[in-house]
Amino acid sequence: MNAPRLHVDQRLAVGASLTVVDERAHYLRNVLRLREGAEVRLFNAADGEFLARLTAAERHRIHLELVTRLRAPVPEPGPVLVFAPIRRNRLDWLIEKAVELGAARLSPVLTAHTVVRPEGGERLSAIAMEAAEQCGRLTVPVVDRPVPLATWLASRDRAQPLVFADERAQAGSPLAACLGRPTVDLLVGPEGGFTEAERAQVLQVPGVASISLGPLILRAETAALMALAACRLAQEA
């Protein structure tokens, strides 16, 4: 079995000892059934990825010793995905796949047609961390708390390009809009679409790139992942 990956907030260095507690210790000890001598890969954005060896397993604590560094920290730029909250099972799937596709940040926004009650970011952050552990990246995207669309537009970094997936746009593509840009704010609409007032507000942003995702009607999560995948392809071209 390949050594499982675990994201940790503690600083990592060869020869250091580290203790994992509570739910994460339960996962290693009781779910994966790791025992003394088993290997675990620990990582974070600041220090990179390390191979660690399990030195002791207690009921609520796992003790690890870092043996060697497998990867140095590297930048992992990507789009900021800005989206309206959707129903829980679909939202969980969207968060997971957005992490796999390299989103650098996940920013939920509230619109007139947002159809679900906004939830806190703790559960979604846990999903993002698990997805990062599975897909091999070193960074875990921040999941922001939901804010009204107007609030997000007023507070966003205006130096960063805004790419707007506009269902009424007649032309433009995410590939072209993202080409040559290491990161962008990628805004996709809610399940019922943007209102005319919201659309007008977005289109007033200086330099905004309004793009089409094609003639078909896409579900909110499909549109988000299609646009995100296209942006990632353009950024890696």
C-alpha positions in Angstrom: 0.0 0.0 0.0 1.3 3.5 -0.8 2.0 5.6 2.2 -1.1 7.8 3.0 -0.8 11.5 2.7 -1.7 13.8 5.6 -1.8 17.6 5.6 -0.5 19.1 8.8 -0.2 22.7 10.0 2.9 22.1 12.2 6.4 23.0 10.8 8.1 20.0 9.2 11.8 19.2 9.1 13.9 16.0 8.8 14.5 14.4 12.3 11.6 16.2 13.9 9.0 14.4 15.9 5.3 15.1 15.4 2.1 14.0 17.2 -1.2 13.6 15.5 -4.3 13.6 17.7 -8.1 13.1 17.8 -9.8 12.4 14.5 -6.7 12.2 12.4 -5.1 9.8 14.9 -8.3 7.7 14.7 -8.0 7.7 10.9 -4.5 6.4 10.9 -4.9 3.9 13.7 -8.4 2.6 13.3 -9.3 3.2 9.7 -6.0 2.6 8.0 -4.8 0.3 10.8 -1.3 1.6 10.7 1.1 0.2 13.3 4.6 1.0 14.5 7.0 1.3 11.6 4.4 2.2 9.0 5.1 5.1 6.7 3.1 8.3 6.3 3.6 11.3 4.0 3.2 14.6 5.7 2.9 17.9 3.8 2.1 21.6 3.9 2.7 24.5 1.6 5.5 26.1 3.7 7.8 23.1 4.1 6.9 20.6 1.3 6.3 16.9 1.6 8.1 14.5 4.0 8.2 10.8 4.6 7.5 10.0 8.2 7.6 6.8 10.2 5.1 5.9 12.9 7.0 5.4 16.2 4.1 4.8 18.6 0.3 4.4 18.4 -1.8 5.3 21.4 -5.6 5.4 21.7 -5.9 9.1 20.8 -2.4 9.9 19.7 -0.1 8.9 16.9 3.6 9.7 17.2 5.6 10.2 14.0 9.3 10.9 13.1 10.2 12.7 9.9 12.7 10.7 7.9 13.4 12.5 4.7 12.0 15.3 2.5 10.3 14.1 -0.7 9.4 17.4 -2.2 10.5 21.0 -1.6 7.7 23.7 -1.4 6.7 25.1 -4.8 4.2 27.7 -5.8 0.9 26.3 -7.0 -0.9 29.2 -8.6 -4.4 28.7 -9.9 -7.8 30.4 -10.5 -9.9 31.7 -7.7 -13.3 30.0 -8.2 -16.2 32.3 -7.2 -19.5 30.5 -7.2 -23.0 30.5 -5.5 -23.7 27.8 -3.0 -25.6 24.8 -4.2 -27.2 21.7 -2.6 -24.9 19.9 -0.2 -24.1 16.7 -2.1 -23.4 18.6 -5.3 -21.5 21.3 -3.4 -19.2 18.7 -1.7 -18.5 17.2 -5.2 -17.8 20.6 -6.6 -15.3 21.5 -3.8 -13.5 18.2 -4.2 -13.1 18.4 -8.0 -12.2 22.1 -7.9 -9.3 21.2 -5.6 -8.2 18.5 -8.0 -8.3 21.0 -10.9 -6.0 23.3 -9.1 -8.3 26.1 -7.7 -6.2 28.3 -5.5 -9.1 29.6 -3.5 -12.9 28.9 -3.2 -15.1 31.9 -2.7 -18.9 31.3 -2.3 -21.1 34.4 -3.1 -24.7 35.0 -2.4 -27.0 36.1 -5.3 -30.7 36.7 -5.8 -31.1 33.2 -7.1 -29.0 31.4 -4.5 -31.3 28.5 -3.5 -29.7 27.0 -0.4 -28.9 28.2 3.1 -25.3 29.2 3.3 -23.1 27.1 5.6 -19.9 27.7 7.5 -16.6 26.9 5.9 -15.3 24.4 8.4 -16.9 21.3 6.8 -16.0 22.5 3.3 -12.5 23.2 4.4 -12.2 19.7 5.6 -13.4 18.4 2.2 -10.8 20.6 0.5 -8.0 19.3 2.7 -9.0 15.7 2.0 -9.0 16.3 -1.7 -5.6 17.9 -1.5 -4.3 14.8 0.3 -5.7 12.5 -2.3 -4.6 14.4 -5.5 -1.0 15.1 -4.5 -0.9 18.9 -4.3 1.0 20.7 -1.5 -1.4 23.6 -1.0 -4.9 23.4 0.4 -7.2 26.1 -1.0 -8.8 28.5 1.5 -12.6 28.2 1.5 -14.1 31.6 2.3 -17.3 32.3 4.1 -20.2 33.2 1.8 -20.7 36.9 1.2 -23.1 38.8 -1.0 -21.9 39.2 -4.6 -21.8 43.0 -4.2 -19.6 42.6 -1.1 -17.2 40.3 -2.9 -17.0 42.6 -6.0 -16.2 45.6 -3.7 -13.5 43.8 -1.7 -11.7 41.7 -4.4 -8.2 42.4 -5.5 -8.7 44.7 -8.5 -5.2 43.9 -9.8 -6.4 40.4 -10.5 -8.2 39.7 -13.8 -11.9 38.9 -13.6 -13.3 36.2 -15.9 -17.1 36.1 -16.0 -18.9 33.0 -17.2 -21.8 34.8 -18.7 -24.7 32.7 -20.0 -25.7 35.5 -22.2 -22.3 36.2 -23.8 -22.2 35.5 -27.5 -18.5 34.9 -27.8 -15.3 34.5 -25.8 -13.8 31.4 -24.2 -12.2 30.7 -20.9 -9.1 29.4 -22.8 -8.5 32.7 -24.4 -9.4 34.8 -21.3 -7.0 32.9 -19.1 -4.1 32.5 -21.5 -0.9 34.0 -20.2 -2.5 34.8 -16.8 -1.1 32.8 -13.9 -4.2 33.4 -11.9 -7.7 34.9 -12.3 -10.9 35.4 -10.5 -13.3 33.0 -12.2 -17.0 33.9 -11.5 -19.7 31.4 -12.4 -23.4 31.9 -11.8 -26.0 30.3 -9.5 -28.5 27.6 -10.5 -31.1 30.2 -11.6 -28.5 32.5 -13.3 -27.7 36.1 -12.5 -30.3 38.8 -12.5 -30.0 41.6 -15.0 -28.9 43.9 -12.2 -26.2 41.5 -11.0 -25.0 40.9 -14.5 -24.8 44.7 -15.1 -22.8 45.1 -11.9 -20.3 42.5 -12.9 -19.9 43.9 -16.4 -19.0 47.3 -14.9 -15.8 45.9 -13.5 -12.9 47.4 -15.5 -11.3 44.9 -17.8 -13.7 42.1 -17.1 -13.6 39.3 -19.6 -17.1 38.0 -20.4 -17.0 34.4 -21.8 -19.5 31.9 -23.1 -19.5 28.2 -22.1 -21.3 27.2 -25.2 -24.9 26.8 -26.3 -26.0 24.1 -23.8 -27.6 24.8 -20.5 -25.2 23.6 -17.8 -25.8 22.8 -14.2 -24.1 25.2 -11.8 -21.4 22.7 -10.8 -20.8 21.6 -14.4 -20.3 25.2 -15.5 -17.9 25.9 -12.7 -15.7 22.8 -13.4 -15.8 23.3 -17.2 -14.6 26.9 -16.8 -12.0 26.0 -14.2 -10.6 23.1 -16.3 -10.3 25.4 -19.4 -8.5 28.1 -17.3 -6.1 25.5 -16.0 -5.4 24.2 -19.5 -4.7 27.8 -20.7 -2.4 28.6 -17.7 -0.4 25.5 -18.4 -0.1 26.0 -22.1 
